[in-house]
Amino acid sequence: MRAISYLFFASIILWFACQEDYTFIDYAGGFSVEFTEQPTIDVDTFQTALGQVELYTFLLELSTTHAQMLTYSDYPVDEQYIKDPYAFIDGAKEGALKSLNVTQINFDERIEFMGVSGVEVIGNNNEGLQIHYKLFLKGNRLYQLGVLTNEEDGNWKKGHDFIESFTFINK
């Protein structure tokens, strides 16, 4: 009986050790996502045309050619983006693509996920990296998920799985 118990607990430990993803749940942020490992967390404050905004960043750099990132920020309530969330999302998307030096867009589509408006973009930058990016506007909170990877390093699937694991949770 003791040997069976030992084997049972050893198999549980092995199962947990073989798990490749790190489930990251942020109740205050209202989301969960599967990072490959635990991300670093940073909070920055910056000024926008709408007012001061805090940017929460969750970043995992696995190598010089693979990074997983999620950010969210609460913008001051503005009637314009409540009426037309895509006007706001498209502006944020253009800023993100510019900052990532995206030179070629392979896919760009408006999406809806769990009743939340968003966009999904896949492209390449001038450094040879492929970018997979999703943005969502839930109320006045903008979520941005991004993966930068070199297709040749074998991490494209990890990045895709990260992006697709994102879900909204109730606070």
C-alpha positions as CSV (number, residue, x, y, z in Angstrom):
1,M,0.0,0.0,0.0
2,R,2.8,2.4,0.8
3,A,4.4,1.8,-2.6
4,I,1.1,2.6,-4.3
5,S,0.8,5.8,-2.3
6,Y,4.4,6.7,-3.2
7,L,3.8,6.1,-6.9
8,F,0.6,8.1,-6.8
9,F,2.2,11.1,-5.3
10,A,5.3,10.8,-7.5
11,S,3.1,10.8,-10.6
12,I,1.2,13.9,-9.3
13,I,4.6,15.7,-8.8
14,L,5.8,14.6,-12.2
15,W,2.5,15.8,-13.8
16,F,2.9,19.3,-12.3
17,A,6.6,19.4,-13.2
18,C,5.7,18.7,-16.9
19,Q,3.2,21.5,-17.1
20,E,4.5,24.0,-19.6
21,D,2.3,27.0,-19.0
22,Y,2.0,29.4,-16.1
23,T,-1.6,30.3,-15.5
24,F,-1.7,34.0,-14.7
25,I,-4.9,35.3,-13.1
26,D,-5.3,39.0,-12.4
27,Y,-8.7,39.5,-10.6
28,A,-8.2,43.3,-10.4
29,G,-7.4,43.4,-14.1
30,G,-10.3,41.1,-15.0
31,F,-8.4,38.5,-17.0
32,S,-6.4,35.2,-17.1
33,V,-3.8,34.0,-19.6
34,E,-1.4,31.2,-20.0
35,F,2.2,32.5,-20.0
36,T,5.0,30.0,-20.7
37,E,6.6,31.1,-17.4
38,Q,5.9,33.7,-14.8
39,P,6.0,37.2,-16.4
40,T,7.6,40.4,-15.0
41,I,5.1,43.0,-13.9
42,D,5.5,46.7,-14.3
43,V,3.2,49.8,-13.8
44,D,3.8,53.1,-15.6
45,T,1.9,56.3,-15.6
46,F,1.7,58.5,-18.7
47,Q,-0.3,61.4,-20.0
48,T,-2.7,61.0,-23.0
49,A,-5.1,63.4,-24.7
50,L,-7.8,62.0,-22.5
51,G,-5.9,62.4,-19.3
52,Q,-3.5,60.5,-17.1
53,V,-3.4,56.7,-17.5
54,E,-1.7,53.8,-15.6
55,L,-0.4,51.1,-17.8
56,Y,-0.1,47.6,-16.3
57,T,2.4,45.5,-18.2
58,F,3.0,41.7,-17.9
59,L,6.0,40.7,-20.0
60,L,7.8,37.4,-20.6
61,E,11.0,37.5,-22.7
62,L,11.9,33.9,-23.5
63,S,14.8,34.9,-25.8
64,T,15.9,37.8,-28.1
65,T,13.4,36.5,-30.7
66,H,10.4,35.6,-28.5
67,A,8.4,37.7,-26.1
68,Q,4.8,37.4,-24.7
69,M,3.2,40.6,-23.4
70,L,-0.2,41.7,-22.0
71,T,-1.0,45.2,-21.0
72,Y,-4.1,46.9,-19.8
73,S,-4.9,50.5,-18.9
74,D,-8.1,52.3,-17.8
75,Y,-8.7,55.5,-19.8
76,P,-10.9,58.3,-18.6
77,V,-14.4,57.7,-19.7
78,D,-15.1,59.4,-23.1
79,E,-18.5,59.2,-24.9
80,Q,-16.8,58.9,-28.3
81,Y,-15.2,55.5,-27.7
82,I,-18.2,54.3,-25.8
83,K,-20.3,55.0,-28.9
84,D,-17.7,53.7,-31.4
85,P,-15.1,51.5,-29.6
86,Y,-13.4,50.7,-32.9
87,A,-12.4,54.3,-33.4
88,F,-10.4,54.1,-30.1
89,I,-9.1,50.5,-30.8
90,D,-7.9,51.4,-34.3
91,G,-6.0,54.4,-32.9
92,A,-4.3,52.2,-30.3
93,K,-3.6,49.5,-32.9
94,E,-1.9,52.0,-35.2
95,G,0.3,53.3,-32.3
96,A,1.3,49.7,-31.3
97,L,2.2,48.7,-34.9
98,K,4.3,51.8,-35.3
99,S,6.1,51.2,-32.0
100,L,6.8,47.6,-33.1
101,N,8.1,48.7,-36.5
102,V,5.6,46.6,-38.4
103,T,6.2,47.0,-42.1
104,Q,4.0,44.2,-43.5
105,I,0.4,43.3,-42.3
106,N,-0.6,39.8,-43.2
107,F,-3.9,39.7,-41.3
108,D,-6.1,42.5,-39.8
109,E,-9.6,41.9,-38.7
110,R,-12.2,43.3,-36.3
111,I,-13.2,40.6,-33.8
112,E,-15.6,40.2,-30.9
113,F,-14.7,38.0,-27.9
114,M,-17.0,37.3,-25.0
115,G,-19.1,40.3,-26.1
116,V,-16.1,42.7,-26.2
117,S,-15.0,44.6,-29.3
118,G,-11.4,44.0,-30.5
119,V,-9.0,43.6,-33.4
120,E,-6.5,41.0,-34.3
121,V,-3.4,41.7,-36.4
122,I,-0.6,39.5,-37.6
123,G,2.4,41.1,-39.4
124,N,6.2,41.3,-39.7
125,N,8.5,44.0,-38.6
126,N,11.7,45.3,-40.2
127,E,13.8,43.2,-37.7
128,G,12.5,39.9,-39.1
129,L,10.1,39.2,-36.3
130,Q,6.5,38.2,-36.7
131,I,4.0,40.0,-34.5
132,H,0.6,38.6,-33.4
133,Y,-1.4,41.2,-31.6
134,K,-4.9,41.5,-30.2
135,L,-6.5,44.6,-28.7
136,F,-9.9,44.7,-26.8
137,L,-11.8,47.6,-25.3
138,K,-14.0,46.5,-22.4
139,G,-15.7,49.6,-21.0
140,N,-12.9,52.1,-20.7
141,R,-10.2,49.4,-20.2
142,L,-7.9,48.7,-23.1
143,Y,-6.3,45.2,-23.2
144,Q,-3.4,44.6,-25.5
145,L,-1.9,41.1,-26.1
146,G,1.2,40.6,-28.2
147,V,3.7,38.0,-29.2
148,L,6.9,38.8,-31.1
149,T,8.7,35.8,-32.5
150,N,11.0,34.6,-35.2
151,E,9.2,31.9,-37.2
152,E,12.4,30.0,-37.4
153,D,12.9,29.6,-33.6
154,G,10.0,27.2,-33.2
155,N,8.1,29.4,-30.7
156,W,5.2,30.4,-33.0
157,K,2.9,27.8,-31.5
158,K,3.8,28.9,-27.9
159,G,2.9,32.5,-28.9
160,H,-0.3,31.4,-30.6
161,D,-1.3,29.4,-27.5
162,F,-0.6,32.4,-25.3
163,I,-2.8,34.7,-27.4
164,E,-5.6,32.1,-27.5
165,S,-5.5,31.4,-23.8
166,F,-6.6,34.9,-22.9
167,T,-10.0,35.2,-21.3
168,F,-11.9,37.8,-19.3
169,I,-12.9,36.9,-15.7
170,N,-15.3,38.6,-13.4
171,K,-13.8,40.8,-10.7
